[in-house]
C-alpha cells in the first residue's frame, strides 16, 4: 500500500502537485483535478495520478516547474499520449525531460496557429532521410494534435516533433543532434558525388549505412579514440586492395573528417566504411 500513495509538498495548479513518493523522492505528479482542494501533507493515491516524474535537483528545476504552471493540462495530457505512442512505436524509453520540452513546443505551436502566425518550422531534410521512423511518429503526433484540439497544424511540424524524440532518445542536446545529422549528410554527399549516383534510401543497405554513420559521427564528436587493433588493420589492408574504388571514396571521407573534425580514421573505421559502401553500391539504385 505504501507504494500506492504520495504526500503532497506543494500545489502547482489544479492538475499538478509536487509530492514525495515512498522512496522519499520528490516527484511531479500529474492528473486531472489532482491538485484541486488539496493541501500540503495531504495524501494522493496512485489511481488519481496519470504520470509522475522524479524531480532532480539542478539549475533547471525552477524552469521545469514554471513551464508546468504555464502549459494547459490538456496539452500536457496530449503530450503524454504522444510520448506513450512514440515509446511503443519506436521501442525506446525517453528521458524525463521530454514531457517538458515537447509539451512546451506543442503549446507554442498551437498558440502560434491560433494567433494566425504561419512561422517556418524545422523542415529538416536530414530528419526525414536519416530518422524515418521518428518522422513517421511525428506525423502520427500531428494527426493526434489536430484531431484532439480541432486544429490544422501543417505536416511540416512533424520534423520538429521527430527532432524532440531524437534528442530525448539519444540523451543529447539539439545542437549535438544537429551536428550528428550534418556530418552524416555530408558523408552521404561525398559517397554520392564520388560514384555519381543517388543512393536508394529505401534499401536495407542504405538503412544500415545510416545507422553506422550515426555511430561513427558520435565517435568523432563525443567519444575517445579507439586503440589500434592489428587484426583489423590486416583486414582493412586486405579489403581496401580488393575494393579499390570504395577505398578511394573512404580516402575522401578520411580527408573530410580530418579537416572538419580533426579526426584520424582508425583501421576499424576504414574497414566498416568500405564494407558499407560496397554493400550499398551492390544494391540497385
C-alpha positions in Angstrom: 0.0 0.0 0.0 2.9 2.3 0.7 3.8 2.4 -3.0 0.3 3.5 -3.9 0.3 6.9 -2.3 2.2 10.2 -2.3 2.5 13.0 0.2 1.8 16.5 -1.2 4.6 19.0 -0.7 3.3 21.8 -3.0 0.3 22.5 -5.2 1.4 23.7 -8.7 -2.1 24.0 -10.0 -5.4 22.1 -10.1 -3.8 19.3 -12.1 -0.2 19.1 -10.9 1.4 18.7 -7.5 4.9 18.3 -6.1 4.8 15.2 -3.9 7.0 12.7 -2.1 6.9 9.1 -3.1 7.5 6.0 -0.9 11.3 6.3 -1.6 11.4 9.8 -0.3 11.9 11.2 -3.8 10.4 14.5 -4.9 8.2 14.0 -7.9 5.9 15.9 -10.2 2.6 14.2 -10.1 0.1 14.9 -12.9 -3.6 14.0 -13.1 -6.8 15.8 -13.9 -8.0 17.7 -10.8 -5.2 16.2 -8.8 -4.4 19.5 -7.0 -8.0 20.6 -6.6 -8.9 21.0 -2.9 -5.6 19.5 -1.8 -3.3 21.0 0.8 0.3 20.4 1.9 0.8 17.0 3.5 -2.4 15.6 2.1 -2.3 12.1 0.6 -2.6 11.5 -3.2 -3.3 7.9 -4.3 -1.8 6.2 -7.3 -5.2 5.8 -9.0 -5.6 9.6 -9.1 -2.2 10.0 -10.9 -1.8 9.9 -14.6 2.0 10.2 -14.6 4.9 11.0 -12.2 8.3 12.4 -12.9 11.2 12.4 -10.5 12.5 15.9 -9.9 16.3 16.0 -10.0 17.8 18.9 -8.1 19.5 21.3 -10.5 19.5 24.7 -12.1 16.6 23.8 -14.4 14.3 22.6 -11.7 12.6 26.0 -11.3 12.3 26.4 -15.0 10.6 23.0 -15.3 8.0 23.9 -12.6 7.4 27.2 -14.2 6.7 25.5 -17.6 4.3 23.1 -15.9 2.5 26.0 -14.4 2.1 27.8 -17.7 1.2 24.9 -20.0 -2.5 23.9 -20.1 -3.3 20.5 -18.7 -4.9 19.5 -22.0 -1.6 20.0 -23.7 0.4 18.1 -21.1 -2.1 15.2 -21.2 -2.0 15.1 -25.0 1.9 15.3 -25.0 2.0 12.3 -22.6 -0.3 10.3 -25.0 2.1 11.2 -27.8 5.1 10.1 -25.7 3.4 6.8 -24.9 2.6 6.2 -28.6 6.2 7.1 -29.6 7.7 4.7 -27.0 5.6 1.9 -28.2 6.2 2.6 -31.9 10.0 3.1 -31.6 10.5 0.6 -28.7 12.6 3.1 -26.7 12.5 4.8 -23.3 12.7 8.6 -23.4 14.3 10.6 -20.7 12.1 12.5 -18.3 12.8 16.0 -19.8 10.8 15.1 -22.9 7.4 15.8 -21.4 8.5 19.4 -20.5 10.3 20.2 -23.8 7.7 18.6 -26.1 4.6 20.0 -24.3 6.3 23.4 -24.3 6.9 23.1 -28.1 3.4 21.8 -28.8 1.8 24.6 -26.7 3.9 27.2 -28.5 2.9 25.8 -32.0 -0.8 25.7 -31.1 -0.7 29.2 -29.8 1.0 30.5 -32.9 -1.6 28.6 -35.1 -4.5 30.1 -33.1 -3.0 33.6 -33.4 -2.8 33.2 -37.2 1.0 33.2 -37.4 2.5 31.0 -40.1 6.0 30.7 -38.8 8.6 28.5 -40.5 9.0 25.1 -38.8 12.1 22.9 -38.6 11.7 21.4 -42.1 14.9 19.5 -41.8 15.5 17.1 -44.7 18.1 15.2 -42.6 15.3 14.3 -40.1 13.2 12.8 -42.9 16.1 11.0 -44.5 18.0 9.6 -41.5 15.3 9.2 -38.9 12.4 7.9 -40.9 10.8 6.0 -38.0 10.8 9.1 -35.8 9.5 11.2 -38.7 6.6 8.8 -39.2 5.8 9.0 -35.4 6.0 12.8 -35.8 3.3 12.6 -38.5 1.1 10.5 -36.2 1.6 13.0 -33.4 0.5 15.9 -35.6 -2.6 13.9 -36.5 -3.3 13.3 -32.8 -2.8 17.1 -32.0 -5.1 18.2 -34.9 -7.9 15.7 -34.0 -7.7 16.4 -30.3 -7.6 20.2 -30.5 -9.6 20.5 -33.7 -6.9 22.5 -35.5 -4.8 22.0 -38.6 -1.1 22.2 -37.9 0.9 21.5 -41.1 2.7 18.2 -41.8 6.0 20.2 -41.7 5.6 20.3 -38.0 6.3 16.5 -37.9 10.0 17.1 -38.3 10.0 19.3 -35.2 8.2 16.6 -33.1 10.6 14.0 -34.5 13.6 16.1 -33.6 12.5 16.3 -29.9 12.1 12.5 -29.9 15.6 12.0 -31.4 17.2 14.3 -28.9 15.4 12.6 -26.0 16.3 9.1 -27.2 20.0 9.9 -27.7 20.2 12.0 -24.5 22.0 14.7 -26.3 21.2 18.4 -26.9 19.5 19.7 -30.0 22.8 21.2 -31.1 24.6 17.8 -30.7 21.9 16.0 -32.7 22.2 18.6 -35.5 25.9 18.1 -35.6 25.4 14.3 -36.0 22.9 14.7 -38.8 25.1 17.4 -40.6 28.1 15.0 -40.5 26.0 12.0 -41.8 24.6 14.2 -44.6 28.0 15.4 -45.7 29.4 11.9 -45.8 26.5 10.6 -47.8 27.0 13.5 -50.2 30.7 12.5 -50.6 29.7 8.9 -51.5 27.0 10.1 -54.0 29.4 12.6 -55.6 32.2 10.1 -55.8 30.2 7.5 -57.6 27.9 9.9 -59.4 24.8 8.1 -58.0 21.7 8.8 -56.0 21.6 6.2 -53.2 18.4 4.2 -52.8 17.1 5.4 -49.4 14.6 2.6 -49.2 17.2 -0.2 -49.4 18.3 -2.2 -46.3 21.9 -1.5 -47.1 21.2 2.3 -47.0 19.5 2.0 -43.6 22.4 0.0 -42.2 24.9 2.5 -43.6 23.0 5.4 -42.0 22.9 3.6 -38.6 26.7 3.0 -38.9 27.3 6.7 -39.8 25.3 7.9 -36.8 27.5 5.9 -34.5 30.6 6.9 -36.5 29.8 10.6 -36.1 29.1 10.1 -32.3 32.5 8.6 -32.0 34.1 11.5 -33.8 32.2 14.2 -31.9 31.9 12.8 -28.4 34.0 9.7 -27.7 37.6 8.9 -27.2 39.8 7.5 -29.9 39.9 3.7 -30.1 43.1 1.7 -29.5 44.9 0.3 -32.5 43.8 -3.3 -33.4 46.4 -5.2 -35.5 43.8 -7.8 -36.7 41.5 -5.1 -38.0 44.5 -3.3 -39.6 45.3 -6.5 -41.5 41.6 -7.0 -42.6 41.4 -3.3 -43.7 44.5 -3.6 -45.7 43.2 -6.7 -47.5 39.8 -5.3 -48.1 41.0 -2.0 -49.4 43.1 -3.7 -52.0 40.2 -5.8 -53.1 37.8 -2.9 -53.4 39.9 -0.1 -54.7 37.0 2.3 -55.8 35.4 2.0 -52.3 38.7 2.7 -50.7 39.3 5.8 -52.7 35.9 7.0 -51.6 36.9 6.3 -48.0 40.1 8.4 -48.6 37.8 11.3 -49.3 35.8 10.7 -46.2 39.0 10.5 -44.2 40.2 13.8 -45.6 36.8 15.4 -44.8 36.7 14.3 -41.1 40.4 15.2 -40.6 39.9 18.7 -42.0 36.5 19.4 -40.3 36.7 17.4 -37.1 40.5 16.8 -36.6 39.7 13.1 -36.5 42.0 10.4 -38.0 40.3 7.3 -39.3 41.1 4.2 -37.4 41.6 0.8 -39.2 38.2 -0.2 -37.8 36.6 3.0 -39.2 38.1 2.3 -42.6 37.2 -1.3 -42.6 33.5 -0.8 -41.9 33.1 2.2 -44.2 34.5 0.1 -47.1 32.1 -2.8 -46.2 29.1 -0.5 -46.1 30.0 1.4 -49.3 30.5 -1.9 -51.1 27.1 -3.2 -49.9 25.2 -0.1 -50.7 26.7 0.1 -54.2 25.7 -3.5 -54.9 22.1 -2.6 -54.3 20.1 -1.4 -57.4 19.9 2.4 -57.3 
